[in-house]
Every structure is written in C-alpha cells, then in structure tokens.
Amino acid sequence: MLIYIVMVCLAALYGCETVPYTDRSQLVMISLSEEVALGDAAYRESLQKASIVHDPRQVEVVKRVANRIIKAAQNSQFSNLANQFYWEVNVIENSEPNAFVLPGGKIMVYSGILPITQNDDGLAVILGHEVAHALARHGAERLTQNLLVNAGLTITEVVLLSTSNNEQATETKRLALAALGIGAQIGVLLPFSRAHESEADRIGLLLAAQAGFSPHEAIKVWERMSRKFSGQPLEFLSTHPNHETRIQQFEEWMPEALTILEQFQQRSVVKANIQPTLNQKSSQKSSVPVLPSKQPRATPTPQPTKPQSIDSKADPCYQVDRGFVCREQSDWSLVVK
C-alpha cells in the first residue's frame, strides 16, 4: 500500500505526462537529457560488442524502411521529440529475432528478425513498434517505476523490521518482504511493461501507416512470430502480450491505421499531380525565346577583270601581279603559279 501512496505523492509533485495517440498518463521523473545520455552509453557499449553487418542487401533495406518511419515520426504527434533525436541505424549480425531503439534515436536491428519480417511492410511494423518505445519515453517511465518500487520496498522494510520483537518474527517478515518483492514484480512492473508493449504496438502501427506501409502486414508478422515461438510463457508472467492478444488488438486498431494510410495515399496522388505542373510552370518562366541566328553574309570571290592591254587572240595567258590571267572558253580566270 505504501508504494502506491509514494507513487501518488510523487505524481502530484512531478506531474504526469500524457502519451500522444493513446492519451495514457505516465509518471516520468527522469529528464530527457538524462534518458538520452543513458541511451547513448548503452548504444556505444552495444556497438563495441556487436558485429556490424555491411551487406547492402540487408543494410539498404533496413535503412530505407527506417528512414521512412523516422520521417513519419518527425511529422507525427511526436514531432517535437522526434526532431530532437540524432537518429542512427545499424544492422547487427545476430540470429536472435530482435530489434530495439534506444533513447535518443539509436536503432539496432538484428539480422535474425529479417526472415520473420520478410518484406518492407513487415519490417516497418517492427521498426514502428521500437521507435514508438523511444518516442513514448517508455525507458524513462520504466526507470521511474524501478526507483519507486525500490523506494517502496525500503520503506516497507523499515516499518516491518522496526516492529519485530524476536528473531523468528524478523525472519518471517523478511520472507514476507521477499514475497512482497515478487508481488511488486508481478503487480506493478510487469503490467506496466505489457501496457508499454501494447501502446508501442498501436503507435508503431500508426507510424507505419503514416509512412505508407500496409498495416495488414502486422497481423502476418505476428502470425509468423507465433509459429516460431510456440512455447512462449503464460501472458500473466510475461513482459509482452501473447501473440493471440496482439493479433486481436491489431484487428481493433486496423480501421484507424487504414484511414491514416488512405490519407498518405491521397497526399501522394496530389503531390504526383502537382509536381509536373510546377515543373512545367517553372520551365515556362525560365524559358527565353531563342531568335534565329543570323548567318554571316558570304563574301563574293573577286573575279579578275580583263586587262585592257591584253590581246586575247594573240596569247591566251598574260602575266599579272598575282599570277597569270588565262582565257578559257571566253572566260577570264586567275591562275596562280
């Protein structure tokens, strides 16, 4: 009970934030700069341990899809936060089907997830989900919950042990504390984690649709995931909703996602129709009529005049300054020799 009293008091002190798209209230006691610093440190450590993939057949696909999701986020209800992140994308050689986005926009995709996503739409569902975790500040909220849980257990421990009268009572109460720790783990932390996962599913689906990807692929991705992990733990003790729950939720959110996709397609059609018109107008404004160029007037070749003193009957050729003038078929021409 004390942990909930602490949470209520701190919520009143710090105030609660509202997550866009879902309007869920969240308590975050960690600043954005602190959260991003933790994300950067984890990112650098991950890169040191990871084997980076450089194969363009994988890297280019991941970066192409990620860039569209990032652009959608920068124009979404999270635009203020998304435009503050320094986004980076890396593909990691790892057979585990996983991907994550650290606070601050550091995206890491394991190569093992690609056989499950299979195509751009499927990959967009996964990346949208992971980007949503970062944008909704689930990491900061999770850290806040851990701080509150630890504080709550400490207070409870002080209360219980301060009233103990003998060693047996103390040991019993220590066992009770252990049970309370498990209870806190099940009753407080894990349900919030499932809430985070479901919230990231919804926001990620909408981001994928806003980026122009088919939201229908989300159901197919989790069907493939379900077949791969058929022996998953019970939902009650899991940090993630089970696959059947996820698929059902996607079906509930599908109309909203399809509406967003339709709006994207309409904007794309309008943009495609406007662009040629703009190009044509720009060409018309910048075009200058080309006047026909004037051809240079040909200079006539001067014809030698007939020398006045030449007797054409006596000698057909006569020497002049530039050569000889000869008569051929009643015409005089200059012959240079």
BAZATI-421362 format. One line per field, with one value per residue (C-alpha): x, y, z; residue number from 1; residue in one letter. Coordinates in Angstrom, 2 decimals. Layout:
xx	(X, ...);
yy	(Y, ...);
zz	(Z, ...);
filo	(NUM, ...);
lokol	(A, ...);
//
This chain:
xx	(0.00, 2.83, 4.29, 1.07, 0.98, 4.52, 3.54, 0.51, 2.59, 5.32, 2.78, 1.33, 4.84, 6.25, 3.02, 2.00, 2.59, 0.14, 1.28, 0.17, -2.23, -3.26, -3.77, -2.38, -0.99, 2.59, 4.87, 8.43, 10.92, 13.94, 14.82, 15.08, 18.78, 19.45, 17.46, 19.29, 22.67, 21.84, 20.76, 23.99, 26.09, 24.19, 24.50, 28.27, 28.62, 26.39, 28.42, 31.65, 30.26, 28.29, 29.24, 28.02, 26.51, 27.78, 25.98, 24.00, 21.26, 20.34, 21.59, 19.93, 16.55, 16.67, 17.83, 15.24, 12.37, 13.82, 14.18, 10.52, 9.45, 11.68, 10.22, 6.70, 7.64, 9.04, 5.65, 3.56, 2.21, 5.73, 7.32, 8.89, 10.69, 11.49, 13.20, 15.44, 16.79, 20.04, 18.88, 21.30, 20.58, 22.69, 22.16, 23.70, 24.76, 22.72, 20.37, 18.03, 14.86, 15.12, 15.34, 15.39, 15.60, 17.49, 16.51, 17.83, 17.02, 19.70, 18.18, 19.68, 18.17, 19.30, 19.66, 17.61, 14.42, 14.54, 13.35, 10.27, 9.51, 10.14, 9.31, 9.32, 5.81, 6.71, 9.94, 8.03, 5.75, 8.72, 10.63, 7.49, 6.97, 10.54, 10.56, 7.31, 9.03, 11.60, 9.11, 6.70, 9.66, 8.91, 12.52, 12.32, 8.98, 10.35, 13.31, 10.92, 8.90, 12.04, 13.01, 9.57, 9.45, 12.85, 11.85, 8.58, 10.30, 12.79, 10.04, 8.11, 11.21, 11.81, 8.23, 8.15, 11.56, 11.08, 8.08, 9.71, 10.14, 12.19, 14.37, 11.57, 9.28, 12.11, 12.82, 9.13, 8.89, 11.99, 10.28, 7.23, 9.45, 10.69, 7.10, 6.30, 9.17, 7.69, 4.28, 5.61, 7.27, 4.02, 1.59, 3.39, 6.26, 5.10, 1.63, 3.25, 5.56, 2.60, 0.97, 4.13, 4.20, 0.55, 0.99, 4.08, 2.13, -0.61, 1.63, 4.02, 1.16, 0.00, 3.53, 3.97, 0.69, 1.68, 4.90, 2.88, 3.29, 0.46, -0.82, -2.29, 1.23, 1.29, -1.06, 1.02, 4.25, 2.88, 1.40, 4.90, 6.31, 3.74, 4.73, 8.41, 7.82, 5.03, 6.36, 6.04, 5.36, 1.94, 0.89, 0.43, 4.14, 5.37, 6.55, 4.85, 1.27, 0.92, 0.66, -3.08, -3.73, -1.52, -3.28, -6.67, -5.52, -4.16, -7.54, -9.18, -6.74, -6.84, -9.59, -7.64, -4.43, -6.16, -7.59, -4.09, -2.75, -5.53, -4.63, -1.00, -2.00, -4.21, -1.36, 0.95, -1.50, -1.93, 1.82, 2.34, -0.22, 1.10, 4.77, 4.62, 2.53, 5.07, 7.90, 6.05, 5.38, 8.97, 10.14, 7.84, 9.05, 12.68, 12.45, 13.67, 12.60, 15.52, 15.86, 17.19, 20.84, 21.88, 24.00, 27.08, 26.79, 29.09, 31.82, 31.86, 35.11, 36.52, 36.72, 39.68, 38.89, 40.12, 43.34, 42.81, 46.11, 45.73, 45.22, 43.23, 43.65, 47.42, 48.21, 45.65, 47.64, 49.20, 51.24, 49.80, 50.85, 49.27, 49.91, 48.62, 45.29, 44.18, 41.28, 39.31, 36.14, 35.68, 36.05, 38.96, 40.26, 43.18, 45.68, 48.31, 51.58);
yy	(0.00, 2.35, 2.06, 3.33, 6.20, 7.11, 6.98, 9.22, 11.75, 11.85, 12.13, 15.17, 16.60, 15.99, 15.91, 13.32, 13.46, 12.27, 9.92, 11.08, 8.86, 6.84, 9.67, 7.45, 9.27, 8.44, 9.48, 10.30, 11.59, 11.44, 14.32, 13.77, 14.66, 12.04, 9.44, 10.20, 10.06, 6.59, 5.57, 6.84, 4.98, 1.75, 2.31, 2.70, -0.38, -2.37, -1.35, -2.45, -5.92, -6.28, -7.50, -4.84, -6.04, -4.28, -6.38, -3.82, -6.39, -6.14, -2.70, -0.76, -2.39, -1.63, 1.96, 2.61, 1.46, 3.12, 6.48, 6.44, 5.59, 8.37, 10.87, 9.84, 10.28, 13.75, 14.71, 12.97, 13.95, 13.16, 15.63, 17.81, 14.87, 13.06, 16.13, 16.39, 12.85, 12.11, 9.05, 6.28, 2.88, -0.26, -3.88, -6.40, -9.92, -11.95, -14.87, -13.71, -12.13, -8.78, -5.03, -2.07, 1.70, 3.32, 6.73, 9.40, 7.50, 4.81, 1.96, -1.52, -4.34, -7.95, -9.87, -12.65, -10.56, -10.23, -13.78, -13.06, -9.60, -10.89, -7.57, -3.79, -3.72, -6.34, -4.58, -1.29, -2.89, -3.94, -0.65, 1.39, -0.54, 0.02, 3.70, 4.11, 2.86, 5.65, 8.37, 7.45, 7.51, 4.05, 3.68, 6.74, 5.62, 2.17, 3.63, 5.78, 2.71, 0.89, 3.82, 3.91, 0.17, 0.18, 3.14, 1.43, -1.78, 0.15, 1.97, -1.24, -2.98, -0.24, -0.42, -4.20, -4.66, -1.78, -3.57, -7.01, -8.44, -11.58, -13.32, -15.61, -12.66, -10.87, -13.85, -14.26, -10.63, -10.90, -13.76, -11.54, -8.88, -11.42, -12.26, -8.58, -8.19, -10.88, -9.33, -5.94, -7.54, -9.11, -6.46, -3.28, -3.68, -6.38, -4.98, -1.65, -3.49, -5.12, -1.70, -0.34, -3.16, -2.72, 1.05, 0.63, -1.81, 0.74, 3.77, 1.76, 0.55, 4.14, 5.34, 2.55, 3.53, 7.21, 6.21, 4.48, 0.84, -1.67, -2.16, -5.54, -6.98, -6.55, -9.49, -11.63, -10.76, -11.86, -14.99, -15.87, -14.92, -17.14, -20.13, -19.55, -19.16, -21.61, -22.39, -18.85, -18.32, -17.56, -13.96, -13.28, -13.82, -12.34, -8.82, -8.99, -9.70, -13.11, -13.30, -14.01, -10.91, -8.84, -10.01, -9.24, -5.73, -5.11, -6.02, -3.50, -0.75, -1.59, 0.90, 3.79, 2.66, 2.20, 5.72, 7.10, 5.03, 6.32, 9.90, 9.17, 7.75, 10.75, 13.14, 11.12, 11.32, 15.08, 15.55, 13.44, 15.53, 18.88, 18.25, 18.04, 21.23, 23.05, 21.80, 22.97, 26.44, 26.72, 25.78, 28.34, 31.12, 30.38, 29.80, 32.63, 32.67, 31.77, 34.03, 32.52, 33.30, 35.46, 33.67, 35.59, 37.05, 35.30, 37.46, 37.09, 35.93, 38.78, 37.99, 39.30, 41.86, 41.55, 43.50, 46.36, 45.77, 42.05, 40.76, 37.63, 36.43, 36.55, 34.94, 33.13, 33.83, 37.03, 37.68, 39.98, 40.83, 37.71, 35.22, 34.71, 35.53, 32.92, 32.70, 29.52, 29.32, 33.10, 33.48, 35.05, 33.43, 34.00, 31.21, 31.42, 29.76);
zz	(0.00, 0.82, -2.67, -4.17, -1.66, -2.70, -6.36, -5.78, -3.84, -6.46, -9.24, -7.52, -7.06, -10.54, -12.53, -15.09, -18.84, -21.48, -24.21, -27.70, -29.65, -26.57, -24.03, -21.30, -18.26, -17.32, -14.50, -15.58, -13.03, -15.36, -17.69, -21.42, -21.40, -18.71, -20.62, -23.88, -22.11, -20.80, -24.30, -25.86, -23.31, -23.94, -27.70, -27.61, -25.44, -27.80, -30.84, -29.19, -28.57, -31.81, -35.25, -37.70, -40.96, -44.11, -46.71, -48.77, -49.42, -45.75, -44.76, -47.58, -46.92, -43.20, -43.72, -46.42, -44.20, -41.08, -42.84, -43.84, -40.27, -38.91, -41.38, -40.35, -36.67, -37.38, -38.84, -36.18, -32.78, -31.53, -33.96, -31.26, -29.69, -32.95, -34.38, -31.30, -31.71, -33.56, -35.45, -36.38, -37.95, -37.66, -38.63, -36.23, -37.16, -34.67, -35.25, -32.50, -33.97, -32.27, -32.82, -30.45, -30.42, -27.57, -26.16, -28.49, -31.70, -31.95, -33.99, -33.93, -36.00, -35.61, -38.85, -37.29, -37.48, -41.28, -42.09, -39.95, -41.33, -44.91, -46.63, -46.19, -44.69, -42.11, -41.19, -40.86, -38.26, -36.14, -36.53, -35.90, -32.66, -31.46, -32.46, -30.53, -27.35, -27.65, -28.57, -25.75, -23.33, -22.05, -20.91, -18.66, -17.31, -16.60, -14.72, -12.72, -11.79, -10.67, -8.45, -6.91, -6.34, -4.64, -2.51, -1.59, -0.54, 1.59, 3.43, 3.96, 5.24, 7.80, 9.00, 9.35, 10.94, 13.36, 14.90, 15.17, 18.69, 18.12, 15.61, 14.40, 13.72, 11.93, 9.70, 8.94, 8.00, 5.81, 3.99, 3.68, 2.13, -0.40, -1.26, -1.50, -3.91, -6.13, -5.66, -6.70, -9.69, -10.83, -9.68, -10.67, -13.10, -15.49, -16.14, -16.99, -19.37, -21.09, -21.27, -22.87, -25.41, -26.38, -26.58, -28.80, -30.99, -31.60, -32.10, -34.27, -36.44, -36.99, -37.75, -40.31, -41.97, -41.94, -43.71, -46.44, -45.36, -45.24, -41.67, -42.66, -42.56, -38.77, -38.31, -40.68, -38.86, -35.50, -37.02, -38.25, -34.84, -33.14, -35.24, -34.41, -30.65, -30.00, -26.49, -25.11, -21.35, -19.94, -20.55, -16.83, -16.16, -19.41, -20.16, -23.55, -24.56, -26.14, -29.91, -29.97, -27.86, -30.13, -33.29, -31.76, -30.84, -34.33, -35.76, -33.41, -34.44, -38.15, -39.17, -37.65, -39.37, -42.74, -42.51, -41.97, -44.88, -47.14, -46.21, -47.08, -50.46, -51.22, -50.42, -52.63, -55.55, -55.12, -54.92, -58.03, -59.95, -58.76, -59.39, -63.21, -63.27, -61.12, -63.30, -66.42, -64.97, -63.84, -67.30, -68.88, -66.59, -67.14, -70.88, -73.14, -76.79, -78.99, -82.02, -85.21, -85.53, -88.44, -90.97, -91.94, -95.41, -97.84, -99.28, -103.06, -104.55, -106.58, -110.27, -112.11, -114.67, -118.16, -118.65, -121.09, -122.83, -123.39, -126.89, -126.28, -129.80, -129.77, -126.39, -124.11, -120.89, -119.62, -116.52, -113.85, -110.24, -108.62, -111.39, -114.88, -116.46, -118.92, -121.25, -121.36, -123.36, -123.46, -119.66, -117.93, -114.73, -112.38, -112.25, -109.52, -110.48);
filo	(1, 2, 3, 4, 5, 6, 7, 8, 9, 10, 11, 12, 13, 14, 15, 16, 17, 18, 19, 20, 21, 22, 23, 24, 25, 26, 27, 28, 29, 30, 31, 32, 33, 34, 35, 36, 37, 38, 39, 40, 41, 42, 43, 44, 45, 46, 47, 48, 49, 50, 51, 52, 53, 54, 55, 56, 57, 58, 59, 60, 61, 62, 63, 64, 65, 66, 67, 68, 69, 70, 71, 72, 73, 74, 75, 76, 77, 78, 79, 80, 81, 82, 83, 84, 85, 86, 87, 88, 89, 90, 91, 92, 93, 94, 95, 96, 97, 98, 99, 100, 101, 102, 103, 104, 105, 106, 107, 108, 109, 110, 111, 112, 113, 114, 115, 116, 117, 118, 119, 120, 121, 122, 123, 124, 125, 126, 127, 128, 129, 130, 131, 132, 133, 134, 135, 136, 137, 138, 139, 140, 141, 142, 143, 144, 145, 146, 147, 148, 149, 150, 151, 152, 153, 154, 155, 156, 157, 158, 159, 160, 161, 162, 163, 164, 165, 166, 167, 168, 169, 170, 171, 172, 173, 174, 175, 176, 177, 178, 179, 180, 181, 182, 183, 184, 185, 186, 187, 188, 189, 190, 191, 192, 193, 194, 195, 196, 197, 198, 199, 200, 201, 202, 203, 204, 205, 206, 207, 208, 209, 210, 211, 212, 213, 214, 215, 216, 217, 218, 219, 220, 221, 222, 223, 224, 225, 226, 227, 228, 229, 230, 231, 232, 233, 234, 235, 236, 237, 238, 239, 240, 241, 242, 243, 244, 245, 246, 247, 248, 249, 250, 251, 252, 253, 254, 255, 256, 257, 258, 259, 260, 261, 262, 263, 264, 265, 266, 267, 268, 269, 270, 271, 272, 273, 274, 275, 276, 277, 278, 279, 280, 281, 282, 283, 284, 285, 286, 287, 288, 289, 290, 291, 292, 293, 294, 295, 296, 297, 298, 299, 300, 301, 302, 303, 304, 305, 306, 307, 308, 309, 310, 311, 312, 313, 314, 315, 316, 317, 318, 319, 320, 321, 322, 323, 324, 325, 326, 327, 328, 329, 330, 331, 332, 333, 334, 335, 336, 337);
lokol	(M, L, I, Y, I, V, M, V, C, L, A, A, L, Y, G, C, E, T, V, P, Y, T, D, R, S, Q, L, V, M, I, S, L, S, E, E, V, A, L, G, D, A, A, Y, R, E, S, L, Q, K, A, S, I, V, H, D, P, R, Q, V, E, V, V, K, R, V, A, N, R, I, I, K, A, A, Q, N, S, Q, F, S, N, L, A, N, Q, F, Y, W, E, V, N, V, I, E, N, S, E, P, N, A, F, V, L, P, G, G, K, I, M, V, Y, S, G, I, L, P, I, T, Q, N, D, D, G, L, A, V, I, L, G, H, E, V, A, H, A, L, A, R, H, G, A, E, R, L, T, Q, N, L, L, V, N, A, G, L, T, I, T, E, V, V, L, L, S, T, S, N, N, E, Q, A, T, E, T, K, R, L, A, L, A, A, L, G, I, G, A, Q, I, G, V, L, L, P, F, S, R, A, H, E, S, E, A, D, R, I, G, L, L, L, A, A, Q, A, G, F, S, P, H, E, A, I, K, V, W, E, R, M, S, R, K, F, S, G, Q, P, L, E, F, L, S, T, H, P, N, H, E, T, R, I, Q, Q, F, E, E, W, M, P, E, A, L, T, I, L, E, Q, F, Q, Q, R, S, V, V, K, A, N, I, Q, P, T, L, N, Q, K, S, S, Q, K, S, S, V, P, V, L, P, S, K, Q, P, R, A, T, P, T, P, Q, P, T, K, P, Q, S, I, D, S, K, A, D, P, C, Y, Q, V, D, R, G, F, V, C, R, E, Q, S, D, W, S, L, V, V, K);
//
